[in-house]
């Protein structure tokens, strides 16, 4: 039975914590408060769930393996834990909630999509990910599409407290913790979400890497000269070097000052809209 479970975790690309201390470290990074409803996605043997309980949280432990789900129910019987036997891509979140989890690496994209684009987003999420994926999502070296689309509504940051030997089986890649915190006062309202995403996707799809050609067609030459001066964008600046504040400034200008025919282009195709 143990061998079958190990093969299941390997297929899921999940590396469980090798000790309880690492789980407590993760929960400490999350800043969980007593009474918080927290989802442990990919709960495994329950190390993170146990650490969350010690922090005073009410836990929803999500585990797709029937044998492990059974053991979780037995281990936490009589304690404030709800064990849900389900795929983390299908579980229904009940707001308000937080997520603290060490999920399978191969489900990273699906999980981030649910948390960042869902109709009921978390107040915060603290996730163990491959370091490359965590840094891309947080826009550490450059602002990726994932980071840009999320930033008006979330603060994104990366911590790296774990070594490879903190996990079993030991991962072949570096590991980092991604922190997602919902902004109490978002930079854009919810009705702007699809227009902002369309703006980002259209801009990143442009083949020329310089900032001017990225937004050409949305603003005129004269408007760009004035706008780039106001936003501190250097002549010849590359799109990859623009800050989030500069992206946001360009978007706000287009939404308030561009002709209606230009603003109509900031409509996401229906098939891209998600409601997980």
TILUMDREN-801984 format. One record per residue (C-alpha): residue number from 1; residue in three letters; y, x, z. Coordinates in nm, 4 decimals. Layout:
residues N
   n res       yy       xx       zz
 NUM ALA        Y        X        Z
...
END
This chain:
residues 276
   n res       yy       xx       zz
   1 UNK   0.0000   0.0000   0.0000
   2 UNK   0.2388   0.2835   0.0872
   3 UNK   0.1850   0.4464  -0.2512
   4 UNK   0.2631   0.1187  -0.4299
   5 UNK   0.5866   0.0808  -0.2338
   6 UNK   0.6894   0.4388  -0.3135
   7 UNK   0.6329   0.3773  -0.6819
   8 UNK   0.8436   0.0608  -0.6567
   9 UNK   1.1348   0.2475  -0.4974
  10 UNK   1.1039   0.5248  -0.7578
  11 UNK   1.1153   0.2708  -1.0392
  12 UNK   1.4282   0.1259  -0.8810
  13 UNK   1.5806   0.4763  -0.8488
  14 UNK   1.6321   0.4086  -0.4782
  15 UNK   1.6470   0.6927  -0.2286
  16 UNK   1.6241   0.5592   0.1248
  17 UNK   1.7822   0.7326   0.4224
  18 UNK   1.5484   0.9870   0.5784
  19 UNK   1.6797   0.9158   0.9298
  20 UNK   1.8716   0.6585   1.1323
  21 UNK   2.1626   0.8995   1.1896
  22 UNK   2.2571   0.8912   0.8206
  23 UNK   2.2596   0.5113   0.8256
  24 UNK   2.4907   0.5166   1.1274
  25 UNK   2.7199   0.7575   0.9415
  26 UNK   2.7426   0.5162   0.6482
  27 UNK   2.8266   0.2247   0.8773
  28 UNK   3.0882   0.4380   1.0512
  29 UNK   3.2557   0.5066   0.7166
  30 UNK   3.2624   0.1326   0.6499
  31 UNK   3.4627   0.0554   0.9643
  32 UNK   3.2592  -0.2574   1.0311
  33 UNK   3.4032  -0.4825   1.3027
  34 UNK   3.2115  -0.7078   1.5442
  35 UNK   3.1459  -1.0471   1.3893
  36 UNK   3.1727  -0.9311   1.0256
  37 UNK   2.9274  -1.0865   0.7819
  38 UNK   2.7810  -0.7854   0.6014
  39 UNK   2.5315  -0.7712   0.3157
  40 UNK   2.2846  -0.4807   0.3175
  41 UNK   2.1709  -0.4727  -0.0456
  42 UNK   1.8355  -0.3027  -0.0962
  43 UNK   1.7653  -0.3032   0.2780
  44 UNK   1.4332  -0.1212   0.2547
  45 UNK   1.2951  -0.0462   0.6010
  46 UNK   1.6154  -0.1650   0.7711
  47 UNK   1.7937   0.1556   0.8744
  48 UNK   2.1348   0.0336   0.7564
  49 UNK   2.0704  -0.3153   0.8947
  50 UNK   1.9960  -0.1667   1.2386
  51 UNK   2.3153   0.0413   1.2305
  52 UNK   2.5175  -0.2654   1.1290
  53 UNK   2.3749  -0.4656   1.4179
  54 UNK   2.4742  -0.1925   1.6611
  55 UNK   2.8283  -0.2217   1.5228
  56 UNK   2.8264  -0.5944   1.6025
  57 UNK   2.7883  -0.7279   1.2483
  58 UNK   2.6015  -1.0373   1.1347
  59 UNK   2.3742  -0.9042   0.8619
  60 UNK   2.2280  -1.0462   0.5446
  61 UNK   1.9503  -0.8012   0.4520
  62 UNK   1.8604  -0.8362   0.0833
  63 UNK   1.5251  -0.6884  -0.0197
  64 UNK   1.3217  -0.7713  -0.3311
  65 UNK   0.9927  -0.6134  -0.2178
  66 UNK   0.7898  -0.8927  -0.0478
  67 UNK   0.6088  -0.6544   0.1879
  68 UNK   0.9301  -0.4883   0.3044
  69 UNK   1.1027  -0.8271   0.3386
  70 UNK   0.8178  -0.9412   0.5637
  71 UNK   0.8526  -0.6307   0.7789
  72 UNK   1.2298  -0.6819   0.8022
  73 UNK   1.1799  -1.0347   0.9313
  74 UNK   0.9361  -0.9090   1.1943
  75 UNK   1.1581  -0.6178   1.2982
  76 UNK   1.4749  -0.8233   1.3384
  77 UNK   1.3293  -1.1497   1.4658
  78 UNK   1.5636  -1.3130   1.7178
  79 UNK   1.8609  -1.0992   1.6121
  80 UNK   2.1595  -1.2005   1.3927
  81 UNK   1.9900  -1.0993   1.0664
  82 UNK   1.9082  -1.3190   0.7676
  83 UNK   1.6488  -1.1602   0.5413
  84 UNK   1.6773  -1.2679   0.1773
  85 UNK   1.3895  -1.1780  -0.0514
  86 UNK   1.5757  -1.1451  -0.3812
  87 UNK   1.7105  -0.9118  -0.6446
  88 UNK   2.0571  -0.7937  -0.5400
  89 UNK   2.1837  -0.8935  -0.8838
  90 UNK   2.1034  -1.2565  -0.8090
  91 UNK   2.1899  -1.3028  -0.4408
  92 UNK   2.4697  -1.5510  -0.3705
  93 UNK   2.7463  -1.4096  -0.1537
  94 UNK   2.9040  -1.6288   0.1102
  95 UNK   3.2712  -1.5392   0.1706
  96 UNK   3.4275  -1.3886   0.3633
  97 UNK   3.1924  -1.0930   0.3535
  98 UNK   3.1575  -0.7173   0.3303
  99 UNK   2.8913  -0.4990   0.1730
 100 UNK   2.7448  -0.1839   0.3247
 101 UNK   2.4500  -0.0614   0.1243
 102 UNK   2.2393   0.2176  -0.0180
 103 UNK   2.1319   0.0338  -0.3358
 104 UNK   1.9090   0.1558  -0.6211
 105 UNK   2.1076   0.3897  -0.8436
 106 UNK   1.9939   0.2184  -1.1631
 107 UNK   2.1584  -0.1072  -1.0524
 108 UNK   2.5006   0.0520  -0.9966
 109 UNK   2.6720  -0.0970  -1.3020
 110 UNK   2.5414  -0.4489  -1.2339
 111 UNK   2.6371  -0.4303  -0.8672
 112 UNK   2.9896  -0.3031  -0.9323
 113 UNK   3.0419  -0.5742  -1.1908
 114 UNK   2.9456  -0.8413  -0.9378
 115 UNK   3.1637  -0.6996  -0.6618
 116 UNK   3.4715  -0.6201  -0.8706
 117 UNK   3.4656  -0.9105  -1.1161
 118 UNK   3.3020  -1.1915  -0.9201
 119 UNK   3.4854  -1.5098  -0.8292
 120 UNK   3.4180  -1.4397  -0.4587
 121 UNK   3.4920  -1.0684  -0.4107
 122 UNK   3.4126  -0.8821  -0.0884
 123 UNK   3.6790  -0.7893   0.1634
 124 UNK   3.5329  -0.4392   0.1445
 125 UNK   3.2253  -0.2581   0.0139
 126 UNK   3.0834   0.0800   0.1141
 127 UNK   2.8168   0.1973  -0.1295
 128 UNK   2.5935   0.5019  -0.1628
 129 UNK   2.6009   0.6016  -0.5304
 130 UNK   2.5434   0.8953  -0.7559
 131 UNK   2.8549   1.1076  -0.7129
 132 UNK   2.9393   1.0953  -1.0842
 133 UNK   2.9299   0.7150  -1.0819
 134 UNK   3.1364   0.6917  -0.7631
 135 UNK   3.4034   0.9275  -0.8952
 136 UNK   3.4191   0.7490  -1.2306
 137 UNK   3.4639   0.4133  -1.0607
 138 UNK   3.7361   0.5468  -0.8319
 139 UNK   3.9125   0.7301  -1.1166
 140 UNK   3.8946   1.0662  -0.9387
 141 UNK   3.9660   1.2933  -1.2371
 142 UNK   4.0914   1.0340  -1.4815
 143 UNK   4.1324   0.6584  -1.4785
 144 UNK   3.8185   0.5077  -1.6306
 145 UNK   3.7998   0.1541  -1.7662
 146 UNK   3.6182   0.0445  -1.4501
 147 UNK   3.8878   0.1892  -1.2261
 148 UNK   4.1793   0.0535  -1.4296
 149 UNK   4.0370  -0.2971  -1.4478
 150 UNK   3.9819  -0.3082  -1.0705
 151 UNK   4.2908  -0.1340  -0.9321
 152 UNK   4.5335  -0.4290  -0.9300
 153 UNK   4.3006  -0.6024  -0.6814
 154 UNK   4.1172  -0.3188  -0.5024
 155 UNK   4.1773   0.0214  -0.3480
 156 UNK   3.9033   0.2626  -0.4589
 157 UNK   3.8177   0.5936  -0.2940
 158 UNK   3.5298   0.8395  -0.2575
 159 UNK   3.3794   1.0178   0.0413
 160 UNK   3.0904   1.2669   0.0271
 161 UNK   2.9241   1.2869   0.3677
 162 UNK   2.5610   1.3140   0.2583
 163 UNK   2.3363   1.5941   0.1385
 164 UNK   2.0328   1.5441  -0.0823
 165 UNK   1.7996   1.6115   0.2108
 166 UNK   1.9416   1.3046   0.3883
 167 UNK   1.7261   1.0885   0.1591
 168 UNK   1.3631   1.0275   0.0806
 169 UNK   1.2613   1.0835  -0.1856
 170 UNK   1.5227   1.3548  -0.2277
 171 UNK   1.7533   1.2651  -0.5225
 172 UNK   1.7956   1.5051  -0.8130
 173 UNK   2.1712   1.4335  -0.8261
 174 UNK   2.4634   1.4660  -0.5845
 175 UNK   2.5411   1.1600  -0.3765
 176 UNK   2.8757   1.0118  -0.2749
 177 UNK   3.0039   0.7070  -0.0935
 178 UNK   3.2334   0.4707  -0.2826
 179 UNK   3.4771   0.2675  -0.0734
 180 UNK   3.6110  -0.0560  -0.2203
 181 UNK   3.8786  -0.2402  -0.0223
 182 UNK   4.0411  -0.5601  -0.1446
 183 UNK   4.4190  -0.5399  -0.1474
 184 UNK   4.5766  -0.7932   0.0936
 185 UNK   4.8626  -0.8292  -0.1562
 186 UNK   4.7281  -0.7634  -0.5089
 187 UNK   4.9532  -0.6075  -0.7701
 188 UNK   4.8701  -0.8904  -1.0119
 189 UNK   4.7857  -1.2538  -0.9512
 190 UNK   4.4445  -1.3972  -1.0281
 191 UNK   4.5697  -1.5733  -1.3470
 192 UNK   4.6556  -1.2267  -1.4841
 193 UNK   4.3013  -1.0914  -1.4514
 194 UNK   4.1792  -1.1577  -1.8060
 195 UNK   4.5061  -1.0509  -1.9694
 196 UNK   4.5052  -0.7239  -1.7714
 197 UNK   4.1459  -0.6491  -1.8693
 198 UNK   4.2190  -0.7243  -2.2335
 199 UNK   4.5233  -0.4948  -2.2151
 200 UNK   4.3138  -0.2109  -2.0710
 201 UNK   4.0255  -0.2539  -2.3150
 202 UNK   4.2516  -0.2702  -2.6195
 203 UNK   4.4417   0.0387  -2.5085
 204 UNK   4.1305   0.2459  -2.4371
 205 UNK   3.9800   0.1456  -2.7716
 206 UNK   4.2644   0.3110  -2.9634
 207 UNK   4.1393   0.6285  -3.1361
 208 UNK   4.4565   0.8342  -3.0853
 209 UNK   4.4670   0.9912  -2.7359
 210 UNK   4.8448   1.0098  -2.6935
 211 UNK   5.0246   0.7462  -2.4890
 212 UNK   5.2604   0.6327  -2.7630
 213 UNK   4.9842   0.5521  -3.0141
 214 UNK   4.7847   0.3870  -2.7364
 215 UNK   5.0489   0.1169  -2.6910
 216 UNK   5.1974   0.1132  -3.0390
 217 UNK   5.1926  -0.2435  -3.1634
 218 UNK   5.2592  -0.3789  -2.8162
 219 UNK   5.6028  -0.2168  -2.7894
 220 UNK   5.8508  -0.0989  -3.0524
 221 UNK   5.9681   0.2604  -3.0929
 222 UNK   6.2961   0.1823  -2.9173
 223 UNK   6.1234  -0.0065  -2.6370
 224 UNK   5.8796   0.2820  -2.5856
 225 UNK   6.1604   0.5376  -2.5578
 226 UNK   6.3314   0.3310  -2.2901
 227 UNK   6.0082   0.2389  -2.1141
 228 UNK   5.8708   0.5919  -2.1062
 229 UNK   6.1992   0.7147  -1.9580
 230 UNK   6.1965   0.4436  -1.6913
 231 UNK   5.8321   0.5155  -1.6006
 232 UNK   5.8576   0.8944  -1.6130
 233 UNK   5.6213   0.9380  -1.9078
 234 UNK   5.6762   1.2749  -2.0738
 235 UNK   5.7137   1.2983  -2.4540
 236 UNK   5.3721   1.3589  -2.6067
 237 UNK   5.1912   1.2569  -2.2875
 238 UNK   4.8219   1.1845  -2.3235
 239 UNK   4.6772   0.8490  -2.2314
 240 UNK   4.4322   1.0213  -1.9953
 241 UNK   4.7212   1.1612  -1.7905
 242 UNK   4.8969   0.8301  -1.7260
 243 UNK   4.8983   0.7126  -1.3660
 244 UNK   4.7940   0.3654  -1.2565
 245 UNK   5.1592   0.2874  -1.1774
 246 UNK   5.2558   0.3761  -1.5350
 247 UNK   4.9782   0.1594  -1.6811
 248 UNK   5.0924  -0.1275  -1.4620
 249 UNK   5.4556  -0.0781  -1.5603
 250 UNK   5.3722  -0.0897  -1.9313
 251 UNK   5.1622  -0.4033  -1.8825
 252 UNK   5.4369  -0.5825  -1.6900
 253 UNK   5.6894  -0.4973  -1.9590
 254 UNK   5.4627  -0.6338  -2.2327
 255 UNK   5.3942  -0.9538  -2.0375
 256 UNK   5.7610  -1.0213  -1.9712
 257 UNK   5.9424  -0.8750  -2.2714
 258 UNK   5.7092  -0.8603  -2.5714
 259 UNK   5.7190  -1.1382  -2.8354
 260 UNK   5.4752  -1.4266  -2.7880
 261 UNK   5.2686  -1.3104  -3.0863
 262 UNK   5.2097  -0.9790  -2.9064
 263 UNK   5.1276  -1.1411  -2.5737
 264 UNK   4.8652  -1.3587  -2.7426
 265 UNK   4.6674  -1.0427  -2.8134
 266 UNK   4.6107  -1.0016  -2.4397
 267 UNK   4.3375  -1.2607  -2.4297
 268 UNK   3.9857  -1.1453  -2.3512
 269 UNK   3.7106  -1.2725  -2.5826
 270 UNK   3.5205  -1.5596  -2.4151
 271 UNK   3.1898  -1.3674  -2.4156
 272 UNK   3.3455  -1.0938  -2.2012
 273 UNK   3.4452  -1.3284  -1.9226
 274 UNK   3.2073  -1.3185  -1.6267
 275 UNK   3.1504  -1.5539  -1.3392
 276 UNK   2.8595  -1.4042  -1.1423
END
